[in-house]
Every structure is written in structure tokens, then in C-alpha cells.
């Protein structure tokens, strides 16, 4: 869970209008039209794209970056009004800066891959709201349909951005899996209902357009990390509840083979005080969650308890992954959620990584190179029914080290997460 530091990651172009600076509350948020038609890709997956799958020019990329900078600057000032002057979040910001500097060699290499690899499709438009874009990481081997992971990034509901998933996207694409990193409105551009709505919109796009990008529509997986795990779980449960009631939806829970929740928090009322002590102040967090009365509605654990047996039966396999030394979100959050899901009749697996922190499993371990246990556990589920893929996994080349070990160890000590 990334704490209260406003970093770049706003929306593009014309979306930087006045309404983007006003949090949109309420769980309804009905003004959204879903895009269900396919967006055909170019003959190759290279370059960034706007709507319609067109490759963007350098001039458009610069304009996009300028619009994002303008928007993020305005949002940062709004966020600062919520934060005020506090030693805790300022110290967290300084720690984050040092942490980023130490890991910068790896970030530069991943950034180069993100901007210049022919296997990355950047900023594919999936909806009409601000930041309704996603990045696609396409395997080099396109001779057959590939499994697809729809990934919702973390960021404490404040600094999430689709590019945060670049390292994961690269690693999974190297193993023959398409990854769609879904962007969504952060606070104060939006509140939790906007985030869940955006995530659901992005999942809908993936489910309805995966064939156009070489994906297998029968092998779609949903994954979220930290705040993204919470948002994705909310979207999944909301969808299951709607389907159990016979409501019309643009995607189906049956299209998702499994949900991976990495270092997520699922009982929000129980985490308010913990987040406050970590620098995500109570008043700010309650504003993100649309008030104390909304906390149960956006708590997957509580929603699971209240849901009908029909809704729970619709859920795919739930795989929860968590480090035992996670100080941002305690591993007990995943353990308790797993127990609640089992009691409700859900299909759930729990993987605990001994001695791993919030960022070890998502950043430090992949930056080390070599075999990454979390990644192997995820791939084992995705390739469980594909003997050929499992054979290739056993022979897959070892990922290169991106950062020196002393830098990783020092960054781990300084990490504000």
C-alpha cells in the first residue's frame, strides 16, 4: 500500500476539466456508458494508442503528458488541503523519495521497456470517464491465444497508476500471458464508488475485447495489488450480487477464472485506525470511502457475509497472497478474508510469504531477478490446465537482476510502505 504521496498519474487531454477536481460521491454513479464493441489493434502491438487502437504520435504523447501534469498539479493542491501540515506524511514522502532513488536503476530499465518495447500497448481507452485507459503487455509469441490478467494497481486510493504494473506486466508477458493494467480515478479526482466503477468498466472492456488482442476469452483472470486488490474485490463481489439478482451487466463473473488478491485489505472498518497510524489520516480515508456509513458497503469481507449463497456460488476461485511482515496492510487481513470466504462456501487458496513486506513481493523480489515465488504461484494457477505451458515454464530463462542487492536491502529498510 503506497501512502499519502501525490505522484504523477492523472488523466489525459480533454479530461482535465473543472469537474475532475471534485470528488464524485455515491455508490450509484450512473452516468457511465459501457463500451462493448471490439477495438481492433494495429498489425503489431507497438506504441501507445488512443481510442480506436490508433498509434499515437510523439506530439500526441507530449500533449498527453502535459495534460496529465496539469491535472495532477491541480489534484495535488486539493489533496494538500486535506492533508494539512503533518510530520508523519512529510516523513513518509521523504522516505519514498529516498526509496525511489535507491531502486532507480531498476525503475529506469522497466521504464525503458514500458515506453519503447514493441510488446506494450499504452493508454488504450476503455471508457468515457477521466483516466479510463489501460496498458496492454503482449507476449512475443502470438501463434496461439494467450491467457489474460486484468490487473488493478495499488496506490492507497490516491497515487495508483497503470504504469505501476509495468514490472508485473513484463514478467507475465515473458511467460506467455497478456496483462491489461487498468487505470482508474484516484482521490480527490474520484471517490471509492468511482474507482470501483472504473475498475468494473475496465474489466468489462477486457472481457469483451480480449480476442482482438490475441487473448483467450476462456482464460481471463482478475488481479489486484494493495488498494487495487480491495477495489477489484469490490467490483467482483458487486458483479456477483447483481447477477444473483438477475440484473443486466456488461460482463459476467463466469468470464473470470480466478481472482488474485495481493496484499489487500478486505475489512475496511477494521483498518481505519491502522491506516491513520501509517499516515493515511482518518478524515482523509473516510473522505475517500464516502463516509463512515459507506465502509461496510465497500468491505469485501462484510459484503461476503451478507451475500446470498447464490452470489457466493458465482464467484471464481479466490487466491489471496500476502507477506507475513507486511506493515502497510497486515497479513491477517487476507487470512480473515480467506476464512470468511470458506465459511460462505467460496473456493479460496491462501499463500503467505514468510518474512516478506508489502513491497518485497511486488517490487524488491522481482527487481532481484531469479525465480520469484509469488509470480510462480500465480503462473501455476493460470497454467494449471495447460501441460505445454507448464513445460515451457520449467525451461523459462531466469529473469535478470535489475538492482544491486545492497540497494534493495537498504531500500527495504527505508521503505515507507
VENJODA-V731924 format. One record per backbone hydrogen bond with DSSP energy under -0.5 kcal/mol. CO is the residue of the C=O (numbers start at 1). NH is the residue of the N-H. E is the energy in kcal/mol with one decimal. If there is no record, write none. Layout:
co=CO nh=NH e=E
co=CO nh=NH e=E
//
This chain:
co=3 nh=5 e=-2.6
co=5 nh=7 e=-0.8
co=12 nh=15 e=-1.8
co=13 nh=16 e=-1.7
co=15 nh=17 e=-2.3
co=17 nh=20 e=-1.7
co=18 nh=21 e=-2.0
co=19 nh=22 e=-1.5
co=21 nh=23 e=-0.6
co=23 nh=25 e=-0.8
co=24 nh=191 e=-0.8
co=32 nh=34 e=-0.5
co=34 nh=36 e=-0.7
co=38 nh=40 e=-0.7
co=47 nh=122 e=-0.8
co=48 nh=56 e=-2.6
co=50 nh=53 e=-1.1
co=51 nh=54 e=-0.9
co=54 nh=50 e=-1.5
co=57 nh=61 e=-2.4
co=58 nh=62 e=-2.4
co=59 nh=63 e=-2.3
co=60 nh=64 e=-2.6
co=61 nh=65 e=-2.4
co=62 nh=66 e=-2.5
co=63 nh=67 e=-2.3
co=64 nh=68 e=-2.2
co=65 nh=69 e=-2.4
co=66 nh=70 e=-2.2
co=67 nh=71 e=-2.3
co=68 nh=72 e=-3.0
co=69 nh=73 e=-2.2
co=70 nh=74 e=-1.7
co=71 nh=75 e=-2.5
co=72 nh=76 e=-2.6
co=73 nh=77 e=-1.6
co=74 nh=78 e=-1.7
co=75 nh=79 e=-2.6
co=76 nh=80 e=-2.4
co=77 nh=81 e=-1.3
co=78 nh=82 e=-1.0
co=79 nh=82 e=-0.5
co=79 nh=83 e=-2.1
co=80 nh=84 e=-2.9
co=84 nh=86 e=-0.7
co=86 nh=90 e=-1.6
co=87 nh=91 e=-2.5
co=88 nh=92 e=-1.9
co=89 nh=93 e=-2.0
co=90 nh=94 e=-2.3
co=91 nh=95 e=-2.3
co=92 nh=96 e=-2.3
co=93 nh=97 e=-2.1
co=94 nh=98 e=-2.2
co=95 nh=99 e=-2.7
co=96 nh=100 e=-2.6
co=97 nh=101 e=-2.1
co=98 nh=102 e=-2.3
co=99 nh=103 e=-1.6
co=101 nh=104 e=-0.9
co=103 nh=106 e=-0.8
co=103 nh=107 e=-2.0
co=104 nh=108 e=-2.8
co=105 nh=109 e=-1.6
co=106 nh=110 e=-2.5
co=107 nh=111 e=-2.8
co=108 nh=112 e=-2.5
co=109 nh=113 e=-1.9
co=110 nh=114 e=-2.6
co=111 nh=115 e=-2.4
co=112 nh=116 e=-2.4
co=113 nh=117 e=-2.2
co=117 nh=47 e=-0.6
co=117 nh=120 e=-1.3
co=119 nh=121 e=-0.5
co=119 nh=138 e=-3.2
co=120 nh=122 e=-0.7
co=121 nh=136 e=-3.0
co=122 nh=49 e=-3.7
co=124 nh=134 e=-1.9
co=126 nh=35 e=-0.5
co=129 nh=132 e=-1.7
co=131 nh=133 e=-2.2
co=132 nh=126 e=-2.1
co=132 nh=127 e=-1.1
co=133 nh=183 e=-2.4
co=134 nh=124 e=-3.2
co=135 nh=181 e=-2.7
co=136 nh=121 e=-3.0
co=136 nh=138 e=-0.6
co=137 nh=179 e=-1.7
co=140 nh=142 e=-0.8
co=146 nh=216 e=-3.1
co=147 nh=178 e=-2.7
co=148 nh=150 e=-0.5
co=148 nh=221 e=-3.0
co=149 nh=151 e=-0.7
co=149 nh=180 e=-3.0
co=150 nh=223 e=-2.8
co=151 nh=153 e=-0.6
co=151 nh=182 e=-3.0
co=152 nh=225 e=-1.8
co=155 nh=158 e=-2.5
co=155 nh=159 e=-3.0
co=157 nh=187 e=-2.7
co=161 nh=164 e=-2.0
co=162 nh=165 e=-1.7
co=163 nh=166 e=-1.9
co=165 nh=169 e=-3.0
co=166 nh=170 e=-2.6
co=167 nh=171 e=-2.4
co=168 nh=172 e=-2.6
co=169 nh=173 e=-2.3
co=170 nh=174 e=-1.9
co=172 nh=175 e=-1.0
co=172 nh=177 e=-2.0
co=173 nh=176 e=-1.7
co=176 nh=147 e=-0.5
co=178 nh=149 e=-2.8
co=179 nh=137 e=-2.5
co=179 nh=181 e=-0.6
co=180 nh=151 e=-3.0
co=180 nh=182 e=-0.7
co=181 nh=135 e=-2.0
co=182 nh=153 e=-0.7
co=186 nh=189 e=-1.1
co=186 nh=190 e=-1.5
co=191 nh=194 e=-0.9
co=191 nh=195 e=-2.0
co=192 nh=196 e=-2.6
co=193 nh=197 e=-2.1
co=194 nh=198 e=-2.8
co=195 nh=199 e=-2.6
co=196 nh=200 e=-2.5
co=197 nh=201 e=-2.2
co=198 nh=202 e=-2.6
co=199 nh=203 e=-2.7
co=200 nh=204 e=-2.4
co=201 nh=205 e=-2.1
co=202 nh=206 e=-2.3
co=203 nh=207 e=-2.8
co=204 nh=208 e=-2.3
co=205 nh=209 e=-1.5
co=206 nh=210 e=-1.4
co=209 nh=212 e=-0.9
co=209 nh=213 e=-0.6
co=210 nh=213 e=-1.1
co=210 nh=215 e=-2.7
co=211 nh=214 e=-1.8
co=212 nh=41 e=-0.6
co=214 nh=146 e=-2.3
co=215 nh=217 e=-0.7
co=216 nh=219 e=-2.1
co=219 nh=148 e=-2.9
co=220 nh=257 e=-3.3
co=220 nh=258 e=-0.6
co=221 nh=150 e=-3.4
co=222 nh=260 e=-3.0
co=223 nh=152 e=-2.5
co=224 nh=262 e=-2.8
co=225 nh=228 e=-2.3
co=226 nh=229 e=-0.6
co=226 nh=230 e=-1.6
co=227 nh=231 e=-2.6
co=228 nh=232 e=-2.7
co=229 nh=233 e=-2.1
co=230 nh=234 e=-2.3
co=231 nh=235 e=-2.4
co=232 nh=236 e=-2.4
co=233 nh=237 e=-2.6
co=234 nh=238 e=-2.5
co=235 nh=239 e=-2.0
co=236 nh=240 e=-2.2
co=237 nh=241 e=-2.6
co=238 nh=242 e=-2.2
co=239 nh=243 e=-2.5
co=240 nh=244 e=-2.3
co=241 nh=245 e=-1.1
co=242 nh=245 e=-0.6
co=242 nh=247 e=-2.5
co=243 nh=246 e=-1.4
co=252 nh=255 e=-1.7
co=253 nh=256 e=-1.8
co=255 nh=220 e=-0.6
co=255 nh=257 e=-0.6
co=257 nh=317 e=-1.1
co=258 nh=222 e=-2.5
co=259 nh=261 e=-0.6
co=259 nh=319 e=-3.4
co=260 nh=224 e=-2.2
co=260 nh=262 e=-0.7
co=261 nh=263 e=-0.7
co=261 nh=321 e=-2.9
co=262 nh=226 e=-3.1
co=266 nh=268 e=-0.5
co=266 nh=301 e=-2.6
co=266 nh=302 e=-0.5
co=267 nh=270 e=-0.5
co=268 nh=271 e=-1.6
co=268 nh=272 e=-0.8
co=269 nh=272 e=-0.7
co=271 nh=275 e=-2.9
co=272 nh=276 e=-2.1
co=273 nh=277 e=-2.1
co=274 nh=278 e=-1.3
co=275 nh=279 e=-0.6
co=275 nh=280 e=-2.5
co=276 nh=279 e=-1.1
co=279 nh=281 e=-1.2
co=281 nh=285 e=-3.1
co=282 nh=286 e=-2.9
co=283 nh=287 e=-1.5
co=284 nh=288 e=-2.1
co=285 nh=289 e=-2.3
co=286 nh=291 e=-3.5
co=287 nh=290 e=-1.0
co=288 nh=192 e=-2.6
co=291 nh=294 e=-1.4
co=292 nh=295 e=-1.1
co=294 nh=298 e=-1.5
co=296 nh=299 e=-1.4
co=298 nh=300 e=-0.6
co=299 nh=302 e=-0.5
co=299 nh=303 e=-2.8
co=300 nh=304 e=-2.4
co=301 nh=305 e=-1.6
co=302 nh=306 e=-1.7
co=303 nh=307 e=-1.3
co=308 nh=312 e=-2.0
co=309 nh=313 e=-2.1
co=310 nh=314 e=-0.8
co=311 nh=314 e=-0.8
co=311 nh=315 e=-0.6
co=312 nh=315 e=-1.1
co=317 nh=259 e=-2.8
co=317 nh=319 e=-0.5
co=318 nh=320 e=-0.5
co=318 nh=349 e=-2.8
co=319 nh=261 e=-2.9
co=320 nh=351 e=-3.2
co=321 nh=263 e=-3.2
co=322 nh=353 e=-2.6
co=323 nh=326 e=-1.2
co=325 nh=327 e=-0.6
co=330 nh=333 e=-2.0
co=331 nh=334 e=-0.7
co=331 nh=335 e=-2.0
co=332 nh=336 e=-2.8
co=333 nh=337 e=-1.7
co=334 nh=338 e=-2.4
co=335 nh=339 e=-1.9
co=336 nh=340 e=-2.4
co=337 nh=341 e=-2.5
co=338 nh=342 e=-2.2
co=339 nh=343 e=-2.4
co=340 nh=344 e=-1.7
co=341 nh=345 e=-0.6
co=341 nh=346 e=-3.3
co=342 nh=345 e=-1.1
co=346 nh=348 e=-0.7
co=347 nh=318 e=-3.4
co=349 nh=320 e=-3.0
co=350 nh=352 e=-0.5
co=351 nh=322 e=-2.2
co=352 nh=354 e=-0.7
co=353 nh=324 e=-2.3
co=353 nh=356 e=-1.9
co=356 nh=325 e=-2.1
co=357 nh=361 e=-1.1
co=359 nh=363 e=-3.1
co=359 nh=364 e=-1.6
co=360 nh=365 e=-2.8
co=363 nh=367 e=-2.4
co=364 nh=368 e=-1.3
co=365 nh=368 e=-0.6
co=365 nh=369 e=-0.6
co=366 nh=369 e=-0.9
co=367 nh=402 e=-3.0
co=367 nh=403 e=-1.2
co=371 nh=373 e=-0.6
co=372 nh=376 e=-2.5
co=373 nh=377 e=-2.3
co=374 nh=378 e=-2.2
co=375 nh=379 e=-2.7
co=376 nh=380 e=-2.2
co=377 nh=381 e=-1.2
co=378 nh=382 e=-2.0
co=379 nh=383 e=-2.9
co=381 nh=384 e=-1.0
co=383 nh=386 e=-1.8
co=385 nh=387 e=-0.5
co=386 nh=390 e=-2.0
co=387 nh=391 e=-1.9
co=388 nh=392 e=-2.0
co=389 nh=393 e=-2.3
co=390 nh=394 e=-1.8
co=391 nh=395 e=-1.0
co=392 nh=396 e=-0.6
co=393 nh=396 e=-0.9
co=399 nh=370 e=-2.5
co=404 nh=408 e=-1.9
co=405 nh=409 e=-2.6
co=406 nh=410 e=-2.1
co=407 nh=411 e=-2.7
co=408 nh=412 e=-2.1
co=409 nh=413 e=-1.4
co=410 nh=414 e=-1.7
co=411 nh=415 e=-2.2
co=417 nh=328 e=-0.6
//
